[in-house]
Amino acid sequence: MPSVSKAQQNLMGMVHKYKEEGGKASPKVKKIAKGMSGKAAKDFASTKTKSLPKHVKESFDKRLDEALFSEKRSPIEIKPENEGKFTKKAKAAGSSVQAYANKVLNAPEGEYPPATRKQANFAKNAKHFKHK
């Protein structure tokens, strides 16, 4: 999807550079980069700016959400055979998902299998996802 203004193209250039090279970036750039694929950032950043206006009236956040979530697939995919496994483990332990995730992540290394630790980390992070 091409940028619709010079300001958007400039911002996406910063996002693309941050995704490619890492390093220092503003919190806004980091937040956008976190929810955007490298290809999408590159598409926005590579827009030619000659005929673009400096700014547009339409909300940038709205257009960004459309670009990120317009694809048929969700940006986060869980294999069907793994769906609900961590929740079952938490219920078997008599805990909520978040409480069990804390228990697993705070336990010494090796007390839980690596797969369970990964699931716990995902559960902690998923709490902050924007669920649609």
N, C-alpha and C positions, 0 to 999 in steps of 0.2 A: 504494500500500500504506500503510495507516495505521500510525502509531506504536503501540507496545504498552505504553509507559510514559511517565510525565512526563519522566523523564531523557532518553529517546530523542527525544521531541518537542522538548525544549529544545536538545539537541545538533543536531538537524536544522534547527531554527530558525537556529542559528548558521551551519550549512553553507549553507542557503538564502540568508541575508543575504550571506555571503562570495561565493557564486556570482553574486548580483545586483549587489553593489556593489564587491566586491574589498576592498582595504584590509588591515588587520591581522587575523590569525587564528592560533590555535594550530596547531602542526604536525599534530595529530590532525584538526582541522577541515579543514585544507588537503588532507590525505591522503584523507579521505572525499570531499571536494568534487571532487577530481581524478578519482575513479572513479565519479561519480554524475551523472546528467543533472539539469538544472535542474528538470524536471518531477517527477522522483522525489523530489528534495529538498523541493520545494514540497508534494508529496502527504504526505510524512512530517511536515513542519513544520505543515501546516494541520490536523492532527488535534486535535479538541477534547479537553482534558485532564481534564475534570470527573470522568469515571468511570474514569480510568486509574490504575493503581498507581504509586507513586513509582519502583519498580524491578521488574524481573522476573528470574527465575533463569536463563532461557535466555540463551545467549551472544549479545550484541548483534552481534558480528562475523559470527556464523553467519547471523543473520537479514539482515544487510546484504548479505552475499555472495549469499544467496538472492534478495534483491530486485534486485541488480545483474545477476545472471547467469541469472535465470529466464526472461528474454525469449528468444524463438527466435533472434534475431539477436545477434551479438557486438557489444559496444559499439564496436569498431574494425572498420571495413569497408574493404577494399581492392577496387577495381574489378577484376573478373576479367581484363580486358585488361592491367592493370598488375602483376598478381601475378607475382613472380619477376624482374621487369625489373632491379632493382638487383643482385640476386644474379648475374644473367648478366653485368652490367657488371663486377662485382667479379671474377668468374672469368676474364673476358676480359683483365682487367688483371693476372691472376696473384696476386690477393690474397684474403684472407678478407673477408667482408662488413664486419666491424668495422674492419679495417685500411683497407679502401677508403673506408669512411665517414669515418674520421679524415683520410685523404689529401684527400678532396673538401672537407671542412669546414675544413681548415687551409690550403687553397690560396687564393690571392688571388681576390677577387670577379671574376667574369667568365671565369675559366679553365674552369669547368664550367657547363653550362646550369642555369638556376634549377630546373628539374624534377629534375635529378640532385642538386642541393644539398638539395632538399626530401626526396628519397628517402633521402639520407644522414642527414639529421636524424632522420627517422622510424626508420631502422635503429638509430641510436644510442639513441633513446628506447625502442624495442621490446625492446631487450636487458633492460630492467628490468620489462617487463610480466609480470603473473602469467599464465603460459600454462597453460591447462587441457588 
